[in-house]
Amino acid sequence: SRATLGSPFWVPAFPAGVGAMRVVSVEEGGKVNVSGHVLVVSGCGSLAYLGELCVDALVSSFDLGRAAVLESRHLLPLAMASAFAAPGAQGASAATLTTAAEIYQSASVPKLSVLQLRSGIAEGASAATLTTAAEIYQSASVPKLSVLQLRSGIAEGRRHAFVQELWTWARSEGVAEIIVLSSCSSHVKADADMAAHTDLRYVFTGGSTPTEAELGVGNAALPLGHGMTEEDLQLGPTREIASIHRFLRGGGVARPLLLQAAAAADGEAGAEAKPGFDPPPRSKAPGVLALLGLTGEALDLQLTEHLARCALDVVAARLKLETPPALKAPPSWLFEMEAPTLERRLWT
């Protein structure tokens, strides 16, 4: 089952000086290229798993495949049956998990024991039957798009450290923009939200602010701070930052990523403003767009579908596609619809 914050799971210890996260290609000796890509990231801790469910929908709808596994000491370890095979489709043998070290015996061969030590996931078809804590999905048919699905929880007290790792990696690899799909607690709703036609919100920080047409959200979502008062505006130097501090709760990594992008943009602007200062060349910080659904702890499949469709439209606009792909419900949605309310689990 899915690890939660505070669970007594072992968190892998890295040797001294080896603190940075690693991105390991599923192809032996391969390297994952995300330069110039739009990187879609799940909220990792979003309410009702809203962001994670929507990211699964993007992977299914764009027909992406696993390109790499992301390893970080700040993520709780996880291994499970394939998230993109329908329940029962893999058969009993494929659904059985293999661990790092196992002993095999048989009553028909007494006095024989075989110890199998595995250092990683086996290559080939069997590797596809396992899903891990954090994976990157890509497809040659959809260039410039990478999707990072974060399935396990972040170790307690390490959210900001993980976001810093993720931000540093994305910036150093030349990611053009980060889109976070997540939730925002509905308890923050103001009067303007009660009268709004949608429960979807968006907020952008860092980089050059795109126009509404460039965003591609249309009428599907409203700015996070659309109903802010004059008093609310005092919470930050810009309307976007003030809205994040005022409203964004229960969004997992969305809030720290947005603030990280804003701080990076301010740093770049300050460096450029200094007379006679010629900074060393470095990759430009990507902007961060958060697409959020106002929700509570209970799963709202209608809101999930609306957010997924909005995300498809936004990604299609970023990639300059003529039309977004049709929404294809992933197995995780089917599981959620079939599970009784009191027994719902996203990751099994």
ZITA-V962899 format. One record per residue. N is the residue number from 1. RES is the residue in one letter. PSI is psi in whole degrees, 0 to 359 (NA if undefined). OMEGA is omega in whole degrees, 0 to 359 (999 if undefined). NEAR is the number of other ideal C-beta (glycine too) atoms within 12 Angstrom. Layout:
n = {N | N}
res = {RES | RES}
psi = {PSI | PSI}
omega = {OMEGA | OMEGA}
near = {NEAR | NEAR}
This chain:
n = {1 | 2 | 3 | 4 | 5 | 6 | 7 | 8 | 9 | 10 | 11 | 12 | 13 | 14 | 15 | 16 | 17 | 18 | 19 | 20 | 21 | 22 | 23 | 24 | 25 | 26 | 27 | 28 | 29 | 30 | 31 | 32 | 33 | 34 | 35 | 36 | 37 | 38 | 39 | 40 | 41 | 42 | 43 | 44 | 45 | 46 | 47 | 48 | 49 | 50 | 51 | 52 | 53 | 54 | 55 | 56 | 57 | 58 | 59 | 60 | 61 | 62 | 63 | 64 | 65 | 66 | 67 | 68 | 69 | 70 | 71 | 72 | 73 | 74 | 75 | 76 | 77 | 78 | 79 | 80 | 81 | 82 | 83 | 84 | 85 | 86 | 87 | 88 | 89 | 90 | 91 | 92 | 93 | 94 | 95 | 96 | 97 | 98 | 99 | 100 | 101 | 102 | 103 | 104 | 105 | 106 | 107 | 108 | 109 | 110 | 111 | 112 | 113 | 114 | 115 | 116 | 117 | 118 | 119 | 120 | 121 | 122 | 123 | 124 | 125 | 126 | 127 | 128 | 129 | 130 | 131 | 132 | 133 | 134 | 135 | 136 | 137 | 138 | 139 | 140 | 141 | 142 | 143 | 144 | 145 | 146 | 147 | 148 | 149 | 150 | 151 | 152 | 153 | 154 | 155 | 156 | 157 | 158 | 159 | 160 | 161 | 162 | 163 | 164 | 165 | 166 | 167 | 168 | 169 | 170 | 171 | 172 | 173 | 174 | 175 | 176 | 177 | 178 | 179 | 180 | 181 | 182 | 183 | 184 | 185 | 186 | 187 | 188 | 189 | 190 | 191 | 192 | 193 | 194 | 195 | 196 | 197 | 198 | 199 | 200 | 201 | 202 | 203 | 204 | 205 | 206 | 207 | 208 | 209 | 210 | 211 | 212 | 213 | 214 | 215 | 216 | 217 | 218 | 219 | 220 | 221 | 222 | 223 | 224 | 225 | 226 | 227 | 228 | 229 | 230 | 231 | 232 | 233 | 234 | 235 | 236 | 237 | 238 | 239 | 240 | 241 | 242 | 243 | 244 | 245 | 246 | 247 | 248 | 249 | 250 | 251 | 252 | 253 | 254 | 255 | 256 | 257 | 258 | 259 | 260 | 261 | 262 | 263 | 264 | 265 | 266 | 267 | 268 | 269 | 270 | 271 | 272 | 273 | 274 | 275 | 276 | 277 | 278 | 279 | 280 | 281 | 282 | 283 | 284 | 285 | 286 | 287 | 288 | 289 | 290 | 291 | 292 | 293 | 294 | 295 | 296 | 297 | 298 | 299 | 300 | 301 | 302 | 303 | 304 | 305 | 306 | 307 | 308 | 309 | 310 | 311 | 312 | 313 | 314 | 315 | 316 | 317 | 318 | 319 | 320 | 321 | 322 | 323 | 324 | 325 | 326 | 327 | 328 | 329 | 330 | 331 | 332 | 333 | 334 | 335 | 336 | 337 | 338 | 339 | 340 | 341 | 342 | 343 | 344 | 345 | 346 | 347 | 348}
res = {S | R | A | T | L | G | S | P | F | W | V | P | A | F | P | A | G | V | G | A | M | R | V | V | S | V | E | E | G | G | K | V | N | V | S | G | H | V | L | V | V | S | G | C | G | S | L | A | Y | L | G | E | L | C | V | D | A | L | V | S | S | F | D | L | G | R | A | A | V | L | E | S | R | H | L | L | P | L | A | M | A | S | A | F | A | A | P | G | A | Q | G | A | S | A | A | T | L | T | T | A | A | E | I | Y | Q | S | A | S | V | P | K | L | S | V | L | Q | L | R | S | G | I | A | E | G | A | S | A | A | T | L | T | T | A | A | E | I | Y | Q | S | A | S | V | P | K | L | S | V | L | Q | L | R | S | G | I | A | E | G | R | R | H | A | F | V | Q | E | L | W | T | W | A | R | S | E | G | V | A | E | I | I | V | L | S | S | C | S | S | H | V | K | A | D | A | D | M | A | A | H | T | D | L | R | Y | V | F | T | G | G | S | T | P | T | E | A | E | L | G | V | G | N | A | A | L | P | L | G | H | G | M | T | E | E | D | L | Q | L | G | P | T | R | E | I | A | S | I | H | R | F | L | R | G | G | G | V | A | R | P | L | L | L | Q | A | A | A | A | A | D | G | E | A | G | A | E | A | K | P | G | F | D | P | P | P | R | S | K | A | P | G | V | L | A | L | L | G | L | T | G | E | A | L | D | L | Q | L | T | E | H | L | A | R | C | A | L | D | V | V | A | A | R | L | K | L | E | T | P | P | A | L | K | A | P | P | S | W | L | F | E | M | E | A | P | T | L | E | R | R | L | W | T}
psi = {165 | 136 | 141 | 163 | 133 | 355 | 148 | 50 | 146 | 130 | 122 | 135 | 132 | 146 | 158 | 133 | 357 | 67 | 342 | 147 | 160 | 145 | 113 | 119 | 146 | 345 | 128 | 123 | 2 | 169 | 134 | 127 | 121 | 12 | 127 | 7 | 154 | 122 | 114 | 130 | 137 | 157 | 337 | 77 | 13 | 153 | 138 | 23 | 30 | 311 | 319 | 319 | 320 | 324 | 320 | 319 | 321 | 318 | 316 | 317 | 322 | 358 | 53 | 158 | 158 | 125 | 332 | 161 | 133 | 131 | 130 | 139 | 346 | 350 | 137 | 136 | 150 | 140 | 136 | 169 | 159 | 131 | 349 | 19 | 131 | 147 | 127 | 345 | 335 | 342 | 166 | 321 | 321 | 331 | 347 | 129 | 147 | 136 | 183 | 326 | 128 | 150 | 131 | 138 | 168 | 140 | 335 | 350 | 77 | 158 | 16 | 128 | 138 | 123 | 117 | 122 | 117 | 130 | 349 | 186 | 134 | 147 | 160 | 200 | 324 | 333 | 331 | 348 | 355 | 142 | 138 | 184 | 323 | 124 | 149 | 133 | 138 | 173 | 139 | 336 | 349 | 74 | 155 | 19 | 127 | 140 | 125 | 113 | 122 | 107 | 329 | 170 | 163 | 138 | 145 | 130 | 7 | 13 | 312 | 325 | 319 | 317 | 321 | 318 | 312 | 318 | 315 | 317 | 312 | 318 | 317 | 332 | 357 | 27 | 133 | 321 | 147 | 130 | 119 | 127 | 119 | 193 | 168 | 128 | 129 | 351 | 348 | 0 | 134 | 180 | 320 | 328 | 325 | 329 | 358 | 155 | 352 | 154 | 14 | 139 | 157 | 154 | 140 | 137 | 156 | 161 | 195 | 125 | 122 | 156 | 168 | 323 | 320 | 328 | 320 | 12 | 337 | 224 | 5 | 332 | 156 | 156 | 144 | 323 | 30 | 336 | 28 | 147 | 170 | 325 | 320 | 325 | 343 | 355 | 352 | 165 | 338 | 164 | 321 | 314 | 318 | 320 | 326 | 314 | 326 | 320 | 327 | 104 | 145 | 30 | 10 | 235 | 357 | 311 | 306 | 328 | 318 | 316 | 327 | 317 | 320 | 318 | 321 | 320 | 320 | 320 | 319 | 319 | 321 | 322 | 320 | 335 | 344 | 124 | 135 | 4 | 121 | 94 | 151 | 149 | 137 | 162 | 142 | 140 | 135 | 153 | 159 | 125 | 125 | 125 | 120 | 148 | 127 | 114 | 176 | 203 | 335 | 141 | 131 | 97 | 331 | 316 | 321 | 315 | 318 | 317 | 321 | 317 | 320 | 317 | 320 | 318 | 316 | 314 | 318 | 320 | 319 | 322 | 1 | 41 | 147 | 316 | 148 | 156 | 159 | 143 | 125 | 114 | 127 | 166 | 329 | 328 | 316 | 320 | 317 | 323 | 330 | 334 | 138 | 152 | 317 | 351 | 15 | 130 | 135 | 316 | 120 | NA}
omega = {184 | 176 | 178 | 180 | 180 | 179 | 182 | 178 | 175 | 175 | 186 | 178 | 179 | 176 | 180 | 179 | 180 | 184 | 184 | 177 | 181 | 173 | 186 | 179 | 177 | 176 | 183 | 180 | 182 | 178 | 181 | 180 | 177 | 181 | 181 | 183 | 162 | 181 | 177 | 184 | 175 | 186 | 179 | 183 | 180 | 181 | 179 | 179 | 187 | 181 | 181 | 178 | 180 | 177 | 174 | 180 | 178 | 179 | 180 | 186 | 177 | 179 | 181 | 176 | 181 | 181 | 184 | 174 | 179 | 180 | 178 | 178 | 181 | 178 | 175 | 182 | 181 | 171 | 184 | 175 | 184 | 180 | 184 | 171 | 182 | 179 | 179 | 184 | 183 | 183 | 186 | 184 | 182 | 182 | 179 | 183 | 175 | 182 | 186 | 182 | 183 | 176 | 181 | 178 | 175 | 178 | 181 | 178 | 182 | 178 | 178 | 174 | 180 | 178 | 179 | 179 | 181 | 180 | 181 | 178 | 181 | 177 | 174 | 188 | 183 | 180 | 183 | 182 | 179 | 175 | 184 | 189 | 183 | 184 | 177 | 181 | 179 | 174 | 178 | 180 | 177 | 182 | 178 | 175 | 173 | 181 | 179 | 177 | 179 | 187 | 182 | 178 | 174 | 180 | 185 | 178 | 185 | 183 | 182 | 178 | 179 | 180 | 178 | 177 | 182 | 180 | 180 | 179 | 182 | 181 | 182 | 181 | 176 | 176 | 184 | 182 | 177 | 175 | 180 | 175 | 186 | 182 | 171 | 184 | 183 | 181 | 181 | 183 | 174 | 181 | 181 | 179 | 180 | 182 | 184 | 182 | 183 | 175 | 177 | 180 | 176 | 174 | 182 | 175 | 178 | 178 | 178 | 185 | 180 | 175 | 179 | 178 | 179 | 178 | 180 | 182 | 181 | 178 | 185 | 184 | 178 | 174 | 181 | 183 | 186 | 182 | 184 | 176 | 177 | 178 | 179 | 183 | 180 | 185 | 180 | 182 | 177 | 179 | 181 | 180 | 178 | 180 | 177 | 180 | 184 | 191 | 192 | 177 | 177 | 182 | 180 | 183 | 184 | 184 | 180 | 178 | 179 | 180 | 177 | 179 | 179 | 179 | 179 | 179 | 178 | 179 | 179 | 180 | 180 | 180 | 180 | 183 | 182 | 180 | 176 | 182 | 179 | 184 | 177 | 181 | 177 | 182 | 181 | 181 | 179 | 171 | 180 | 175 | 176 | 172 | 191 | 173 | 177 | 187 | 175 | 182 | 182 | 180 | 177 | 185 | 177 | 177 | 178 | 179 | 180 | 180 | 179 | 179 | 177 | 179 | 177 | 179 | 182 | 180 | 179 | 178 | 179 | 183 | 180 | 175 | 181 | 178 | 176 | 178 | 176 | 179 | 178 | 183 | 179 | 179 | 181 | 176 | 180 | 179 | 181 | 180 | 182 | 185 | 173 | 185 | 185 | 182 | 183 | 173 | 181 | 186 | 180 | 999}
near = {18 | 28 | 30 | 20 | 22 | 13 | 18 | 11 | 22 | 13 | 28 | 22 | 12 | 16 | 9 | 6 | 6 | 13 | 20 | 22 | 35 | 22 | 31 | 24 | 21 | 28 | 18 | 13 | 8 | 16 | 17 | 29 | 23 | 37 | 21 | 21 | 33 | 39 | 44 | 50 | 51 | 52 | 47 | 47 | 41 | 44 | 36 | 34 | 47 | 51 | 46 | 48 | 46 | 50 | 49 | 43 | 46 | 48 | 45 | 32 | 35 | 36 | 21 | 33 | 24 | 32 | 30 | 31 | 34 | 42 | 29 | 39 | 26 | 35 | 39 | 34 | 28 | 37 | 32 | 32 | 31 | 35 | 41 | 36 | 24 | 20 | 23 | 15 | 17 | 24 | 14 | 11 | 12 | 22 | 20 | 16 | 23 | 23 | 14 | 16 | 12 | 15 | 12 | 13 | 14 | 11 | 7 | 7 | 10 | 8 | 9 | 12 | 12 | 13 | 12 | 15 | 13 | 18 | 8 | 18 | 26 | 16 | 15 | 12 | 14 | 19 | 24 | 22 | 28 | 33 | 38 | 35 | 37 | 41 | 44 | 43 | 39 | 35 | 24 | 13 | 14 | 30 | 19 | 28 | 41 | 46 | 47 | 49 | 46 | 47 | 43 | 38 | 36 | 39 | 30 | 20 | 13 | 26 | 30 | 19 | 25 | 40 | 37 | 25 | 32 | 43 | 35 | 24 | 32 | 44 | 33 | 20 | 28 | 22 | 39 | 31 | 41 | 45 | 52 | 56 | 53 | 50 | 47 | 46 | 30 | 28 | 16 | 31 | 24 | 24 | 11 | 22 | 29 | 13 | 13 | 22 | 14 | 26 | 33 | 43 | 47 | 45 | 46 | 43 | 43 | 37 | 27 | 18 | 23 | 23 | 11 | 18 | 11 | 19 | 31 | 32 | 37 | 21 | 16 | 31 | 36 | 34 | 31 | 46 | 33 | 28 | 24 | 31 | 18 | 9 | 10 | 23 | 19 | 15 | 21 | 26 | 19 | 26 | 28 | 37 | 32 | 27 | 40 | 41 | 27 | 30 | 42 | 39 | 27 | 30 | 41 | 39 | 46 | 47 | 39 | 35 | 51 | 46 | 35 | 37 | 42 | 35 | 25 | 30 | 30 | 22 | 20 | 25 | 20 | 13 | 19 | 15 | 12 | 12 | 7 | 8 | 11 | 9 | 15 | 7 | 6 | 14 | 21 | 27 | 32 | 42 | 36 | 47 | 44 | 53 | 53 | 52 | 47 | 41 | 37 | 22 | 17 | 19 | 31 | 25 | 29 | 20 | 35 | 39 | 29 | 33 | 50 | 43 | 34 | 39 | 51 | 40 | 32 | 39 | 42 | 31 | 28 | 33 | 30 | 16 | 22 | 8 | 14 | 29 | 27 | 15 | 25 | 24 | 26 | 38 | 30 | 43 | 35 | 24 | 31 | 32 | 20 | 18 | 18 | 11 | 14 | 8 | 12 | 24 | 21 | 40 | 32 | 24}
